[in-house]
Each structure stands twice: as structure tokens, then as C-alpha cells.
Amino acid sequence: MQNIVKFMIAVTLVAAGGSAIAQSTKKTPYWASIDEPEARTRTGPSTEFPVKWVYKRQYLPVKVVSVHEVWRKIEDPDGDQGWMHVRLLSPERSAIVTAPGISMLREQPAATARISWRVEKGVVGRIDDCQKGWCRLDITGRVGYIETDRIWGEEVP
């Protein structure tokens, strides 16, 4: 029984650290997203530094611009930078709608495709399948293609 418990603890630790390990091997800059409902950035890479921002936007895309041990210097969609602990970040890609007004999510990656959903500036969703000026955006199960010039989080960092 003790061996099973030790094995389960080891599996849990490896799973929890997998995201940090994957992020530590990436070349900066790279994309990530905030993985918690509340995440703090600091003025330096340690809890000894003061808190700069408290983000209350899970899945917000961020650009990782520097790495120091378990800390990542991130840049947010407004261009602000600060240090965040790697456990608060996910390697999953997301994007935020930055275009003013209403943007259309379409069934296919084409301007003439049927409109699936409409989204406003500030909406955040998971992205994948980005090509030829379009990204597939998933906003809590509502999926459609959006033009890349209407979002932040897609371009090559």
C-alpha cells in the first residue's frame, strides 16, 4: 500500500511540474496564458519583490520575454511587464480580441463564411489552427474563426 501511495505522489508531482519543465525549455519570447483566476506579477523574480499587478483574468494571453529559474517575465496585451511564477502560467495558447466594436467569428476561415458568433473587444478565448490570417477561437465552447488582425496573442513573438 505504501508503494502505491508513493507512486501516486510521484505521478502527481511530475504532472504538476510538467508545465514548468516544458516552459523552462522554450526559447523566449514565447506565448503562454494565465492559468489561475487570480495571478500576481512582481517587480522582480522573487516573492521578496513587491506586487506590481494582480490579474483577475484567467486565460489572458501573455508573452514570456525572459526566464529566471521558476519565474517568467511576462508582457500583457497592454505592453506592461512583470515577473510571474511559472505555476501561474499555462503553455496553452489564448488570444484577446483587441479590435474595437464587434468582431465576427465565422464557421470557416474566410470573410464570406457564415457568421457563428459575435464578440466584443476584451473577449478572451483559446486559439489553435492559425493560418493564412485566421485563427480558430474557442470561447467556452463557442467556436469560430477570427481574423488575426483582430486579436492579440497570435503573431510570432
C-alpha positions as CSV (number, residue, x, y, z in Angstrom):
1,M,0.0,0.0,0.0
2,Q,2.8,2.4,0.9
3,N,4.4,1.8,-2.5
4,I,1.1,2.7,-4.3
5,V,0.9,5.9,-2.3
6,K,4.5,6.9,-3.0
7,F,3.9,6.1,-6.7
8,M,0.7,8.3,-6.8
9,I,2.6,11.2,-5.1
10,A,5.4,10.9,-7.6
11,V,2.9,10.9,-10.5
12,T,1.2,14.0,-9.1
13,L,4.5,15.8,-8.7
14,V,5.6,15.0,-12.2
15,A,2.2,16.1,-13.6
16,A,2.2,19.3,-11.7
17,G,5.8,20.1,-12.7
18,G,5.4,19.1,-16.3
19,S,4.1,22.6,-17.3
20,A,7.1,24.3,-15.6
21,I,9.6,21.9,-17.2
22,A,8.0,22.4,-20.6
23,Q,8.1,26.2,-20.2
24,S,11.7,26.2,-19.0
25,T,13.0,24.6,-22.2
26,K,11.3,27.1,-24.5
27,K,13.2,29.8,-26.2
28,T,12.0,33.3,-25.4
29,P,9.9,35.0,-26.4
30,Y,7.0,32.6,-26.4
31,W,3.3,32.6,-25.7
32,A,1.5,31.4,-22.6
33,S,-1.7,32.2,-20.8
34,I,-2.6,32.9,-17.2
35,D,-3.8,29.6,-15.6
36,E,-5.4,30.9,-12.4
37,P,-8.4,33.1,-11.7
38,E,-6.0,35.5,-9.8
39,A,-2.3,35.9,-10.5
40,R,0.2,38.4,-9.3
41,T,3.2,39.9,-11.2
42,R,6.1,41.3,-9.2
43,T,8.7,43.9,-10.0
44,G,11.4,41.2,-9.8
45,P,11.8,37.4,-9.9
46,S,11.1,36.6,-6.2
47,T,8.4,36.9,-3.6
48,E,10.7,39.4,-2.0
49,F,9.8,41.9,-4.7
50,P,6.6,44.0,-4.4
51,V,3.5,43.1,-6.3
52,K,3.1,45.1,-9.4
53,W,-0.2,43.9,-10.8
54,V,-2.9,41.4,-9.8
55,Y,-4.5,39.9,-12.8
56,K,-8.0,38.6,-12.4
57,R,-8.4,37.3,-15.9
58,Q,-7.9,33.5,-16.3
59,Y,-6.7,32.5,-19.8
60,L,-5.4,36.0,-20.6
61,P,-2.6,35.7,-23.2
62,V,0.8,36.8,-22.2
63,K,4.2,36.9,-23.9
64,V,7.0,35.4,-21.9
65,V,10.1,37.6,-22.6
66,S,12.6,36.3,-20.0
67,V,13.2,33.4,-17.8
68,H,14.8,33.3,-14.3
69,E,14.6,29.9,-12.5
70,V,10.9,29.4,-11.8
71,W,10.0,33.0,-12.7
72,R,8.8,34.3,-16.0
73,K,8.9,38.0,-17.1
74,I,5.7,38.4,-19.0
75,E,4.2,41.1,-21.2
76,D,0.4,41.6,-21.2
77,P,-1.7,42.8,-24.1
78,D,-1.2,46.5,-22.9
79,G,2.5,46.1,-23.0
80,D,3.0,46.1,-19.2
81,Q,5.7,43.7,-18.0
82,G,6.3,42.0,-14.7
83,W,7.6,38.7,-13.1
84,M,5.2,35.8,-12.6
85,H,5.8,32.4,-11.0
86,V,5.7,29.7,-13.6
87,R,3.0,27.7,-11.8
88,L,0.5,30.6,-12.6
89,L,1.0,30.1,-16.3
90,S,-0.2,27.6,-18.9
91,P,1.5,26.8,-22.2
92,E,-1.9,26.7,-23.8
93,R,-2.4,29.4,-26.3
94,S,-5.1,32.0,-25.9
95,A,-5.9,35.4,-27.5
96,I,-7.8,38.5,-26.6
97,V,-10.0,40.4,-29.1
98,T,-8.4,43.9,-29.5
99,A,-10.3,45.3,-32.4
100,P,-12.9,48.0,-31.5
101,G,-16.5,47.3,-31.8
102,I,-17.9,43.9,-32.8
103,S,-15.9,41.1,-34.4
104,M,-17.3,38.1,-36.2
105,L,-16.4,34.5,-35.5
106,R,-17.0,32.6,-38.7
107,E,-17.7,28.9,-39.4
108,Q,-14.7,28.7,-41.8
109,P,-11.6,30.8,-42.2
110,A,-13.0,33.0,-44.9
111,A,-14.5,36.5,-44.9
112,T,-17.5,35.1,-46.8
113,A,-18.2,32.2,-44.4
114,R,-21.3,32.2,-42.3
115,I,-21.1,34.1,-39.0
116,S,-21.2,31.7,-36.0
117,W,-20.8,34.3,-33.2
118,R,-20.2,37.9,-32.5
119,V,-17.6,39.0,-29.9
120,E,-16.6,42.3,-28.4
121,K,-13.2,43.8,-27.6
122,G,-11.8,42.2,-24.5
123,V,-13.2,38.7,-25.0
124,V,-10.6,36.0,-24.3
125,G,-10.5,32.5,-25.8
126,R,-8.3,29.6,-26.6
127,I,-6.7,29.6,-30.1
128,D,-5.4,26.9,-32.4
129,D,-5.3,26.3,-36.1
130,C,-3.9,29.7,-37.0
131,Q,-3.1,30.1,-40.7
132,K,-3.4,32.5,-43.6
133,G,-4.7,35.4,-41.4
134,W,-7.3,33.4,-39.4
135,C,-7.3,31.6,-36.0
136,R,-9.8,29.2,-34.6
137,L,-11.0,30.7,-31.4
138,D,-12.8,28.7,-28.7
139,I,-14.7,30.8,-26.1
140,T,-16.0,28.4,-23.5
141,G,-17.3,26.0,-26.3
142,R,-18.4,28.7,-28.7
143,V,-16.1,28.2,-31.6
144,G,-15.3,30.1,-34.8
145,Y,-12.6,31.6,-36.9
146,I,-11.5,35.2,-36.4
147,E,-9.1,37.3,-38.4
148,T,-5.7,37.5,-36.8
149,D,-5.5,41.3,-37.0
150,R,-8.5,41.5,-34.6
151,I,-6.7,39.6,-31.8
152,W,-3.5,39.8,-29.6
153,G,-1.7,36.5,-28.9
154,E,-1.3,35.0,-32.3
155,E,1.6,36.7,-34.1
156,V,5.1,35.2,-33.9
157,P,6.6,36.7,-30.7
